[in-house]
Amino acid sequence: MCGIVGYVGPRNATEVLLTSLKKLEYRGYDSSGVALKAQDFIYIAKKKGRIAELEEAFVDMPEAHLGIAHTRWATHGEPKDENAHPHTDCTGRLALVHNGIIENYRELKAELASHGHRFVSETDTEVIAHLIEEYYEGDLLRAVLRILPRLKGAFALAVISRDENRIVAVRQDSPLVLGLGEAENFLASDIPALLSYTKEFVIMENGQVADISGRGVDLYDFDGNALPLNIRRFDWDEKQAEKGGYDHFMLKEIMEQDESIRSTLLGRVRDGAVALDELDPIIDELRRAERVYITACGTAYHAGLVGAYLLRHLAGLDVEIEVASEFRYAKHHWRPNSLGMVISQSGETADTLQALRMMKADGIPVIGVVNVLGSSVYREADVPLLTQAGPEIAVASTKAYSTQLVVLYLFALYMARLKGLITPEQESEIVAELQRLPEKIRNVLDRAGEVRNIATETYRASDIFFIGRQVDYLLALEGSLKLKEISYIHSEAFPAGELKHGPLALVTDETPTVGILFQEDVLEKTLSNVAEVKARRGDVFILGFQRDASTLADVGRWAFFVPDTLPLLAPIVGIPVLQLFAYYNAVLRGTDVDKPRNLAKSVTVE
């Protein structure tokens, strides 16, 4: 989500760091900062806002040849100068920047405070600086290695000391690359930052620590054992580099979903149970809740439909859901013990914001599921539940949808436990499977070529339909929306059982249908609906679990089988297939995938 840059060598470090930071602006950020080591002192400048505002703070900065820099996408603490990176220890001897989330920062902060450490920010990152201070005795690498067993979560770190001419970097579930030069070396969270200076890179892997100086780079595992450098050359142009080597931002964002989901789960599972500490301020209202009003727009509305299904089936709640543009103009007869929930990637969607304000004005406590800390939804909701998708550049939402789903699954499980409708064993089973989903999604993403092969036979179609039952139908709605908004193929999604009540009249031998068959209790019934399509000579693309492959492989003309999981969780593992299907159909048709016609990323007007 954020951007990290580091440099050590003969050049002016300020120029290198600021130039490189600007190459990472496409990642999205709300503040930026730089730490420079000059002689025996660390100089720090950091500002809320754009990098241009940070540059104004460099009037009196000394020339330096070693430094680290950061662009921040806020997670802990609102966007402001004090929360911007770099962060320092009590003495100002150490400075660091961090991408990711430290799950156990509260416990560490309490321990460090009891030792006399003083904190000046609201971030989880500052805790790391003070923890290193506890162990630092003149050898930065040694001190960093000693704290790593104490950190839980995801972290990419770059640390410097005023007493040493080195940068120590750490990667665990958050990307870092090393750039290699002559008598100079670089560090960044992404390759585009450094292409102006080098084409030689080492891609750090999880569980690695780098010791970076002007003389070279040494790589270690978390136990301090030396590792070889796997040097790779990248001759990307800079536009291609921003997309991570992918042809489009949309494909890059689809491919990031395993990491985004892993980040969204971080800190929200403890001892096999859901831990949503963010909800503590309204715990009494949640205990009394009998009805939930959900509203959102577009893709977020489709996530809300899944959330409504889960809250009904797991938590026994009465749920009303409506698109925000209709919700805000409808006459509502609010029931006692009601909750509101709004869902928005940007947190600035006009209709959703007005619906939020309407509920709050009538005394309904509102939960905001949102991807942008500090956005209007984040500020105005009684309780925000942040997703951790990171910035989305492509107009068509992908990773924001999957992380919204994850938050909604967590919330539904939380409410089910609160209502006494789920046993600890049942909760633990679902939570454990949620935690396994990033690996299973990676399996799907690594097989993108299979989806492309199917698209080569469908992209000329004028109409493509999607069918499914229960949550499979809700997944079909989002798959259909993705296809129509970027490929311009007319598409509709239907409950499979409704085909014979009208939509079947549209099926011809030129109309492919995507049949989603994850729900085992209605599998035979959905198969009968697939047969109805085939009887009208319609081709069918089957999407199901690997455990059903022997049964379903020959049912349709095409098939894709995802790794097995609980049928209830099928939307999370199934959506990357449908996103890839939409993407490859659009590419083959030659549309502007990242900026589809007539659409905008954030709809801030009615």
C-alpha positions as CSV (number, residue, x, y, z in Angstrom):
1,M,0.0,0.0,0.0
2,C,2.7,2.5,1.0
3,G,6.0,3.3,-0.6
4,I,9.5,2.8,0.8
5,V,12.7,4.1,-0.6
6,G,16.3,3.9,0.7
7,Y,19.7,5.0,-0.6
8,V,23.3,4.8,0.4
9,G,26.2,6.0,-1.9
10,P,28.0,9.1,-3.3
11,R,24.9,10.8,-4.8
12,N,22.9,13.5,-3.0
13,A,20.5,11.3,-1.0
14,T,17.7,13.9,-0.9
15,E,17.5,14.1,-4.7
16,V,17.5,10.3,-5.0
17,L,14.9,9.7,-2.4
18,L,12.4,12.4,-3.5
19,T,12.8,11.4,-7.2
20,S,12.2,7.8,-6.3
21,L,9.2,8.6,-4.0
22,K,7.5,10.4,-6.9
23,K,7.8,7.2,-9.0
24,L,5.6,5.5,-6.3
25,E,2.8,8.1,-6.2
26,Y,0.6,5.8,-8.3
27,R,0.3,3.5,-5.2
28,G,-1.7,6.2,-3.4
29,Y,-0.7,7.9,-0.1
30,D,-1.8,10.6,2.3
31,S,1.6,11.8,3.7
32,S,5.3,11.4,3.1
33,G,8.6,11.8,4.9
34,V,12.4,11.5,4.7
35,A,15.1,10.7,7.2
36,L,18.7,11.7,6.3
37,K,21.9,10.7,8.0
38,A,24.4,13.6,7.8
39,Q,27.6,13.2,9.9
40,D,26.4,12.0,13.3
41,F,22.8,13.2,13.2
42,I,19.5,12.1,11.7
43,Y,17.4,14.9,10.0
44,I,13.7,14.2,9.5
45,A,11.1,16.0,7.4
46,K,7.6,14.7,7.1
47,K,4.3,16.2,6.0
48,K,0.7,15.3,5.5
49,G,-0.4,15.7,1.9
50,R,1.5,15.4,-1.4
51,I,5.3,15.0,-1.9
52,A,5.4,18.6,-3.2
53,E,4.5,19.8,0.3
54,L,7.3,17.7,1.8
55,E,9.8,19.3,-0.7
56,E,9.1,22.7,0.9
57,A,10.5,21.4,4.2
58,F,14.0,20.7,2.6
59,V,15.2,24.3,2.5
60,D,17.6,23.9,5.4
61,M,18.3,20.2,5.1
62,P,22.0,19.2,4.9
63,E,23.6,17.3,2.1
64,A,23.6,13.6,2.9
65,H,24.5,10.3,1.3
66,L,22.3,7.9,3.2
67,G,18.6,8.1,3.9
68,I,15.2,6.5,3.9
69,A,11.9,7.8,2.7
70,H,8.2,6.8,2.8
71,T,4.8,7.6,1.4
72,R,2.0,6.5,3.8
73,W,-1.4,5.1,3.2
74,A,-2.9,5.5,6.7
75,T,-3.9,2.4,8.7
76,H,-3.2,3.2,12.4
77,G,-3.8,6.9,13.1
78,E,-5.4,9.5,10.9
79,P,-3.3,11.3,8.2
80,K,-1.3,14.0,9.9
81,D,2.3,15.1,10.3
82,E,2.8,13.3,13.6
83,N,1.7,10.0,12.1
84,A,3.7,10.3,9.0
85,H,6.9,8.2,8.6
86,P,9.8,8.0,9.4
87,H,9.4,7.4,13.2
88,T,12.2,7.6,15.7
89,D,13.1,6.2,19.2
90,C,13.3,8.2,22.3
91,T,16.9,9.4,21.7
92,G,16.5,10.2,18.0
93,R,19.4,7.9,17.3
94,L,17.2,5.5,15.2
95,A,14.7,6.1,12.4
96,L,12.6,3.7,10.4
97,V,9.9,3.4,7.9
98,H,7.4,0.6,7.7
99,N,4.8,-0.9,5.4
100,G,2.3,-3.4,6.8
101,I,0.5,-3.9,10.1
102,I,1.9,-5.0,13.5
103,E,-0.8,-7.0,15.1
104,N,0.5,-7.0,18.6
105,Y,1.6,-3.4,18.8
106,R,-0.8,-2.6,21.7
107,E,0.9,-5.2,23.9
108,L,4.3,-4.0,22.9
109,K,3.4,-0.4,23.4
110,A,2.2,-1.0,26.9
111,E,5.3,-2.9,27.8
112,L,7.6,-0.2,26.3
113,A,5.6,2.5,28.1
114,S,6.2,0.7,31.4
115,H,9.9,0.9,30.6
116,G,9.7,4.7,30.2
117,H,9.4,5.0,26.5
118,R,7.5,8.1,25.2
119,F,5.3,7.9,22.1
120,V,4.4,10.9,19.9
121,S,2.2,9.2,17.3
122,E,-0.9,6.9,17.0
123,T,0.8,4.4,14.8
124,D,1.8,0.8,15.2
125,T,5.1,1.6,13.5
126,E,6.6,3.9,16.2
127,V,6.5,0.9,18.5
128,I,9.1,-0.9,16.4
129,A,11.6,2.1,16.7
130,H,11.3,1.9,20.5
131,L,11.6,-1.8,20.5
132,I,14.9,-1.6,18.5
133,E,16.1,1.0,21.0
134,E,15.7,-1.6,23.8
135,Y,18.2,-3.9,22.0
136,Y,20.5,-1.5,20.2
137,E,24.1,-1.6,21.4
138,G,25.9,-0.2,18.3
139,D,25.1,-3.0,15.9
140,L,21.9,-2.2,14.0
141,L,21.7,-5.5,12.2
142,R,22.0,-7.4,15.4
143,A,19.4,-5.3,17.2
144,V,16.9,-5.7,14.3
145,L,17.4,-9.5,14.3
146,R,16.7,-9.6,18.0
147,I,13.3,-7.9,17.7
148,L,11.9,-9.9,14.8
149,P,10.6,-12.8,16.9
150,R,8.6,-10.3,18.9
151,L,6.7,-8.8,15.9
152,K,3.4,-10.4,14.7
153,G,1.9,-9.3,11.5
154,A,3.1,-8.0,8.1
155,F,6.1,-5.7,7.8
156,A,8.6,-4.3,5.4
157,L,11.1,-2.2,7.3
158,A,14.0,0.1,6.5
159,V,16.0,1.2,9.6
160,I,19.0,3.6,10.0
161,S,21.1,4.7,12.9
162,R,23.0,8.0,13.3
163,D,26.0,5.9,14.4
164,E,26.3,3.6,11.3
165,N,26.5,3.9,7.5
166,R,24.1,1.2,6.7
167,I,20.4,0.5,6.1
168,V,18.9,-2.6,7.5
169,A,15.8,-3.8,5.7
170,V,13.3,-6.6,6.6
171,R,10.6,-8.3,4.5
172,Q,7.7,-10.3,5.9
173,D,4.5,-10.3,3.8
174,S,5.1,-6.8,2.4
175,P,7.2,-6.3,-0.7
176,L,10.7,-5.0,-0.8
177,V,13.3,-4.9,-3.6
178,L,17.1,-4.1,-3.5
179,G,18.6,-2.1,-6.3
180,L,22.3,-2.7,-7.0
181,G,24.8,-0.1,-8.3
182,E,28.5,0.8,-8.4
183,A,29.5,1.9,-4.9
184,E,25.9,2.6,-4.2
185,N,22.8,0.6,-3.4
186,F,19.1,1.2,-3.2
187,L,16.0,-0.1,-1.5
188,A,12.3,0.3,-2.5
189,S,8.9,-1.3,-2.1
190,D,8.5,-1.6,-5.8
191,I,10.8,-1.7,-8.9
192,P,9.5,1.5,-10.6
193,A,11.0,3.7,-7.9
194,L,14.6,2.8,-8.9
195,L,14.6,2.2,-12.7
196,S,16.2,5.6,-13.3
197,Y,19.2,4.5,-11.3
198,T,19.6,0.7,-11.9
199,K,18.3,-2.3,-13.8
200,E,19.8,-4.9,-11.4
201,F,17.6,-6.0,-8.6
202,V,17.2,-8.6,-5.8
203,I,13.6,-9.3,-5.0
204,M,13.5,-9.9,-1.2
205,E,11.5,-13.0,-0.1
206,N,9.5,-13.4,3.2
207,G,11.8,-14.0,6.2
208,Q,14.8,-12.1,4.8
209,V,16.9,-9.3,6.2
210,A,19.2,-7.1,4.1
211,D,22.3,-5.2,5.3
212,I,22.8,-2.4,2.7
213,S,25.8,-0.1,2.5
214,G,27.8,1.6,-0.2
215,R,30.2,-1.4,-0.4
216,G,27.4,-3.9,-1.1
217,V,24.4,-5.9,0.1
218,D,24.4,-8.9,2.4
219,L,21.3,-11.0,2.8
220,Y,20.3,-13.1,5.8
221,D,17.4,-15.1,7.1
222,F,15.7,-14.2,10.4
223,D,18.1,-16.4,12.3
224,G,21.1,-14.4,10.9
225,N,22.3,-17.1,8.5
226,A,23.8,-15.7,5.3
227,L,21.8,-16.2,2.1
228,P,22.9,-15.9,-1.6
229,L,21.8,-12.9,-3.7
230,N,19.6,-13.8,-6.6
231,I,20.2,-10.9,-9.0
232,R,17.7,-10.2,-11.7
233,R,17.7,-7.6,-14.5
234,F,14.6,-5.6,-15.4
235,D,14.5,-3.7,-18.6
236,W,11.0,-2.3,-18.1
237,D,10.0,1.1,-19.3
238,E,8.7,3.2,-16.5
239,K,5.0,3.0,-17.5
240,Q,5.2,-0.7,-17.6
241,A,7.0,-0.7,-14.2
242,E,4.2,1.2,-12.5
243,K,2.0,-1.8,-13.3
244,G,4.5,-4.3,-11.9
245,G,5.2,-5.5,-15.4
246,Y,1.5,-6.2,-16.1
247,D,-0.3,-4.7,-19.1
248,H,-3.0,-3.1,-17.0
249,F,-3.5,-1.9,-13.5
250,M,-6.7,-4.0,-13.3
251,L,-4.7,-7.2,-13.9
252,K,-2.1,-6.1,-11.3
253,E,-4.8,-5.5,-8.8
254,I,-6.5,-8.8,-9.5
255,M,-3.1,-10.5,-8.9
256,E,-2.7,-8.7,-5.6
257,Q,-5.8,-10.2,-4.0
258,D,-4.1,-12.9,-2.0
259,E,-1.9,-10.3,-0.3
260,S,-4.8,-7.8,0.2
261,I,-7.0,-10.5,1.9
262,R,-4.1,-11.5,4.1
263,S,-3.6,-7.9,5.1
264,T,-7.4,-7.5,5.8
265,L,-7.3,-10.6,8.1
266,L,-4.3,-9.4,10.1
267,G,-5.0,-8.6,13.7
268,R,-8.6,-9.7,13.3
269,V,-8.2,-13.3,14.4
270,R,-7.1,-14.4,17.8
271,D,-7.1,-18.0,19.1
272,G,-9.3,-19.2,16.4
273,A,-11.9,-16.5,16.9
274,V,-12.9,-13.3,15.2
275,A,-11.4,-10.2,17.0
276,L,-13.0,-6.9,15.8
277,D,-11.8,-4.5,18.5
278,E,-13.0,-1.7,16.3
279,L,-16.6,-2.5,17.3
280,D,-16.1,-2.1,21.0
281,P,-17.6,1.5,21.1
282,I,-21.0,0.1,20.0
283,I,-20.9,-3.3,21.7
284,D,-24.1,-2.7,23.6
285,E,-26.0,-1.7,20.4
286,L,-24.6,-4.8,18.7
287,R,-25.9,-7.1,21.5
288,R,-29.4,-5.6,21.2
289,A,-29.4,-5.5,17.4
290,E,-32.3,-7.3,15.6
291,R,-32.3,-5.6,12.2
292,V,-29.5,-4.3,9.9
293,Y,-30.0,-1.8,7.1
294,I,-27.2,-2.2,4.4
295,T,-26.7,0.2,1.6
296,A,-24.0,0.7,-1.1
297,C,-23.5,1.2,-4.8
298,G,-22.2,-0.9,-7.7
299,T,-19.6,-3.5,-6.7
300,A,-19.9,-2.5,-3.0
301,Y,-23.6,-3.3,-3.2
302,H,-22.9,-6.8,-4.5
303,A,-20.5,-7.3,-1.5
304,G,-23.4,-6.0,0.7
305,L,-25.7,-8.7,-0.8
306,V,-23.3,-11.4,0.4
307,G,-23.1,-9.6,3.8
308,A,-26.9,-9.6,4.1
309,Y,-27.0,-13.3,3.3
310,L,-24.4,-14.1,5.9
311,L,-26.0,-12.0,8.6
312,R,-29.4,-13.7,8.0
313,H,-28.0,-17.2,7.9
314,L,-25.2,-17.1,10.5
315,A,-26.4,-14.4,12.9
316,G,-30.2,-14.7,12.6
317,L,-30.7,-11.0,11.9
318,D,-33.4,-9.3,9.9
319,V,-31.6,-7.5,7.0
320,E,-32.8,-4.9,4.6
321,I,-30.4,-4.0,1.7
322,E,-30.9,-1.5,-1.0
323,V,-28.7,0.5,-3.5
324,A,-27.9,3.8,-1.9
325,S,-29.4,5.9,-4.7
326,E,-32.8,4.4,-3.9
327,F,-32.2,3.9,-0.2
328,R,-31.8,7.6,0.4
329,Y,-35.1,8.5,-1.2
330,A,-37.2,5.7,0.2
331,K,-39.5,6.1,3.2
332,H,-38.1,4.0,6.0
333,H,-40.0,2.9,9.1
334,W,-37.0,2.3,11.4
335,R,-37.5,-0.5,13.8
336,P,-36.1,-0.5,17.4
337,N,-32.7,-2.1,17.9
338,S,-31.5,-1.4,14.3
339,L,-28.0,-0.9,12.9
340,G,-26.9,0.7,9.7
341,M,-24.0,-0.4,7.5
342,V,-22.6,1.4,4.5
343,I,-20.0,0.0,2.2
344,S,-17.7,2.1,0.0
345,Q,-14.2,1.6,-1.5
346,S,-13.3,5.3,-1.6
347,G,-15.5,6.5,1.4
348,E,-16.6,9.4,-0.8
349,T,-19.5,7.9,-2.8
350,A,-22.2,10.6,-2.8
351,D,-25.3,8.5,-2.5
352,T,-23.8,6.2,0.1
353,L,-22.7,9.2,2.2
354,Q,-26.2,10.7,2.1
355,A,-27.7,7.4,3.2
356,L,-25.2,7.3,6.1
357,R,-26.1,10.8,7.1
358,M,-29.9,10.0,6.9
359,M,-29.5,7.0,9.2
360,K,-27.4,8.9,11.7
361,A,-29.9,11.8,11.7
362,D,-32.6,9.3,12.7
363,G,-30.5,7.8,15.5
364,I,-29.4,4.6,13.8
365,P,-25.8,3.7,14.7
366,V,-23.8,3.2,11.4
367,I,-20.9,0.9,10.7
368,G,-18.8,2.0,7.7
369,V,-16.9,-0.7,5.6
370,V,-14.3,1.4,3.8
371,N,-10.9,1.2,2.2
372,V,-9.6,4.8,2.9
373,L,-8.7,5.9,6.4
374,G,-9.7,9.5,6.9
375,S,-12.3,9.5,4.1
376,S,-15.8,10.9,4.8
377,V,-17.3,7.5,5.5
378,Y,-14.5,6.7,7.8
379,R,-14.9,9.9,9.7
380,E,-18.7,10.0,9.8
381,A,-19.6,6.4,10.6
382,D,-20.0,5.6,14.3
383,V,-17.5,2.8,13.8
384,P,-15.4,2.2,10.7
385,L,-14.2,-1.3,9.6
386,L,-11.2,-0.7,7.4
387,T,-10.5,-3.1,4.5
388,Q,-6.8,-3.3,3.6
389,A,-7.0,-3.6,-0.2
390,G,-4.6,-0.7,-0.8
391,P,-5.1,1.8,-3.5
392,E,-7.0,0.8,-6.6
393,I,-6.1,2.6,-9.8
394,A,-8.3,0.7,-12.3
395,V,-11.9,2.0,-12.5
396,A,-13.3,-1.6,-12.2
397,S,-13.1,-2.7,-8.6
398,T,-11.4,-6.0,-7.9
399,K,-9.4,-6.3,-4.7
400,A,-11.6,-3.8,-2.9
401,Y,-14.6,-6.2,-3.5
402,S,-12.7,-9.3,-2.2
403,T,-11.5,-7.4,0.9
404,Q,-15.0,-6.1,1.6
405,L,-16.2,-9.7,1.5
406,V,-13.6,-10.7,4.0
407,V,-14.7,-7.9,6.4
408,L,-18.3,-8.9,6.0
409,Y,-17.6,-12.5,6.8
410,L,-15.7,-11.5,9.9
411,F,-18.6,-9.2,11.0
412,A,-21.2,-11.9,10.4
413,L,-19.2,-14.4,12.5
414,Y,-18.7,-11.8,15.2
415,M,-22.4,-11.2,15.3
416,A,-23.3,-14.9,15.3
417,R,-21.0,-15.4,18.3
418,L,-22.6,-12.4,20.0
419,K,-26.1,-13.8,19.4
420,G,-25.0,-17.3,20.6
421,L,-25.8,-18.9,17.3
422,I,-22.4,-20.4,16.6
423,T,-20.2,-22.6,18.7
424,P,-16.6,-21.9,19.3
425,E,-15.8,-25.0,17.2
426,Q,-17.9,-23.8,14.3
427,E,-16.4,-20.4,14.4
428,S,-12.9,-21.8,14.6
429,E,-13.5,-24.0,11.5
430,I,-14.7,-21.1,9.4
431,V,-12.0,-18.7,10.6
432,A,-9.3,-21.3,9.9
433,E,-10.6,-21.7,6.4
434,L,-10.7,-17.9,5.9
435,Q,-7.0,-17.8,6.8
436,R,-6.2,-20.5,4.2
437,L,-8.0,-18.6,1.4
438,P,-5.0,-16.4,0.4
439,E,-3.0,-19.5,-0.6
440,K,-6.0,-20.9,-2.5
441,I,-6.6,-17.6,-4.3
442,R,-2.9,-17.7,-5.3
443,N,-3.5,-21.1,-6.9
444,V,-6.3,-19.5,-8.9
445,L,-4.3,-16.5,-10.0
446,D,-1.4,-18.7,-11.1
447,R,-3.7,-20.4,-13.5
448,A,-4.9,-17.2,-15.2
449,G,-3.9,-18.7,-18.6
450,E,-6.7,-21.2,-18.3
451,V,-9.2,-18.4,-18.1
452,R,-7.7,-16.6,-21.0
453,N,-8.0,-19.7,-23.1
454,I,-11.7,-19.7,-22.4
455,A,-12.1,-16.0,-23.2
456,T,-10.6,-16.6,-26.6
457,E,-13.8,-18.5,-27.5
458,T,-16.3,-16.1,-25.8
459,Y,-15.0,-12.6,-26.5
460,R,-17.0,-12.2,-29.8
461,A,-20.3,-12.9,-28.1
462,S,-22.9,-10.1,-27.9
463,D,-24.5,-11.5,-24.7
464,I,-23.2,-13.6,-21.9
465,F,-25.3,-14.8,-19.0
466,F,-24.4,-15.9,-15.4
467,I,-26.5,-18.3,-13.3
468,G,-26.2,-19.6,-9.7
469,R,-28.2,-20.3,-6.6
470,Q,-27.8,-18.9,-3.0
471,V,-24.5,-17.1,-2.6
472,D,-23.5,-18.4,-6.1
473,Y,-26.1,-16.1,-7.5
474,L,-24.7,-13.1,-5.6
475,L,-21.3,-14.0,-7.0
476,A,-22.8,-14.2,-10.5
477,L,-24.1,-10.6,-10.1
478,E,-20.6,-9.2,-9.6
479,G,-19.1,-11.4,-12.3
480,S,-21.7,-10.1,-14.7
481,L,-21.0,-6.5,-13.7
482,K,-17.3,-6.9,-14.2
483,L,-17.8,-8.3,-17.7
484,K,-20.2,-5.6,-18.9
485,E,-18.3,-2.6,-17.5
486,I,-14.9,-3.4,-19.1
487,S,-15.7,-5.6,-22.1
488,Y,-19.0,-3.9,-23.1
489,I,-20.5,-7.3,-23.7
490,H,-24.1,-7.2,-22.7
491,S,-24.4,-9.4,-19.6
492,E,-27.0,-10.4,-17.0
493,A,-27.0,-12.6,-13.9
494,F,-30.1,-14.7,-13.0
495,P,-31.0,-17.0,-10.1
496,A,-30.6,-20.3,-11.8
497,G,-34.1,-21.4,-10.8
498,E,-35.6,-18.3,-12.5
499,L,-34.4,-19.2,-16.0
500,K,-37.7,-20.9,-17.0
501,H,-39.6,-17.8,-15.8
502,G,-38.4,-15.7,-18.7
503,P,-34.6,-15.4,-19.2
504,L,-34.5,-18.8,-21.0
505,A,-36.1,-17.1,-24.0
506,L,-32.8,-15.2,-24.5
507,V,-30.6,-18.3,-24.7
508,T,-29.4,-19.3,-28.2
509,D,-26.4,-21.1,-29.7
510,E,-24.6,-17.7,-29.7
511,T,-25.2,-17.0,-26.0
512,P,-22.6,-18.4,-23.6
513,T,-23.7,-18.9,-20.0
514,V,-21.5,-19.1,-16.9
515,G,-22.8,-21.7,-14.5
516,I,-21.6,-21.3,-10.9
517,L,-21.9,-24.6,-9.0
518,F,-20.3,-24.2,-5.5
519,Q,-23.4,-24.9,-3.3
520,E,-23.6,-28.6,-2.7
521,D,-27.1,-28.7,-1.3
522,V,-28.5,-27.3,-4.5
523,L,-25.9,-28.7,-6.9
524,E,-28.3,-31.1,-8.6
525,K,-31.0,-28.4,-9.1
526,T,-28.4,-26.0,-10.6
527,L,-27.2,-28.8,-12.9
528,S,-30.8,-29.2,-14.1
529,N,-30.8,-25.5,-15.0
530,V,-27.5,-25.9,-16.9
531,A,-29.2,-28.7,-18.8
532,E,-32.0,-26.3,-19.8
533,V,-29.4,-24.0,-21.3
534,K,-27.7,-26.8,-23.1
535,A,-31.0,-28.0,-24.5
536,R,-31.3,-24.6,-26.2
537,R,-27.8,-25.2,-27.7
538,G,-26.2,-22.7,-25.4
539,D,-22.5,-23.2,-24.4
540,V,-21.8,-23.3,-20.7
541,F,-18.7,-22.3,-18.7
542,I,-18.8,-24.3,-15.5
543,L,-17.2,-22.9,-12.3
544,G,-16.9,-25.3,-9.4
545,F,-14.7,-26.9,-6.7
546,Q,-11.9,-29.3,-7.5
547,R,-13.6,-32.0,-5.4
548,D,-16.5,-31.9,-8.0
549,A,-14.2,-31.9,-11.1
550,S,-14.9,-35.6,-12.0
551,T,-18.6,-34.9,-11.9
552,L,-18.7,-31.6,-13.6
553,A,-15.8,-31.7,-16.1
554,D,-17.9,-32.8,-19.0
555,V,-21.1,-30.9,-18.1
556,G,-20.2,-27.7,-20.0
557,R,-18.0,-26.7,-22.9
558,W,-15.5,-25.1,-20.6
559,A,-14.7,-25.5,-16.9
560,F,-12.5,-24.1,-14.2
561,F,-12.2,-25.7,-10.8
562,V,-11.0,-23.7,-7.8
563,P,-9.3,-25.2,-4.6
564,D,-11.8,-26.8,-2.2
565,T,-13.2,-24.7,0.6
566,L,-16.5,-24.3,2.5
567,P,-19.4,-23.6,0.1
568,L,-20.2,-20.5,2.3
569,L,-16.8,-19.0,1.4
570,A,-17.1,-19.7,-2.3
571,P,-17.5,-16.0,-3.4
572,I,-14.0,-15.1,-2.1
573,V,-12.2,-17.9,-3.9
574,G,-14.5,-17.7,-7.0
575,I,-14.4,-14.0,-7.8
576,P,-10.8,-13.9,-9.1
577,V,-11.9,-16.4,-11.9
578,L,-14.8,-14.1,-13.0
579,Q,-12.6,-11.0,-12.8
580,L,-10.0,-12.7,-15.0
581,F,-12.7,-13.8,-17.4
582,A,-14.0,-10.2,-17.7
583,Y,-10.4,-8.9,-18.1
584,Y,-9.4,-11.3,-20.9
585,N,-12.6,-10.8,-22.8
586,A,-12.0,-7.0,-22.6
587,V,-8.4,-7.3,-23.7
588,L,-9.3,-9.5,-26.7
589,R,-12.0,-7.0,-27.7
590,G,-9.5,-4.1,-27.5
591,T,-11.3,-2.0,-24.9
592,D,-9.6,0.5,-22.5
593,V,-9.5,-1.9,-19.6
594,D,-8.4,0.5,-16.8
595,K,-10.6,3.4,-17.9
596,P,-13.9,2.0,-19.4
597,R,-16.0,4.5,-21.3
598,N,-18.5,6.7,-19.4
599,L,-17.3,5.5,-15.9
600,A,-15.4,7.1,-13.0
601,K,-13.5,5.5,-10.1
602,S,-15.2,7.5,-7.4
603,V,-18.7,8.7,-7.9
604,T,-18.9,11.8,-5.9
605,V,-22.1,13.2,-7.5
606,E,-25.7,11.9,-7.6
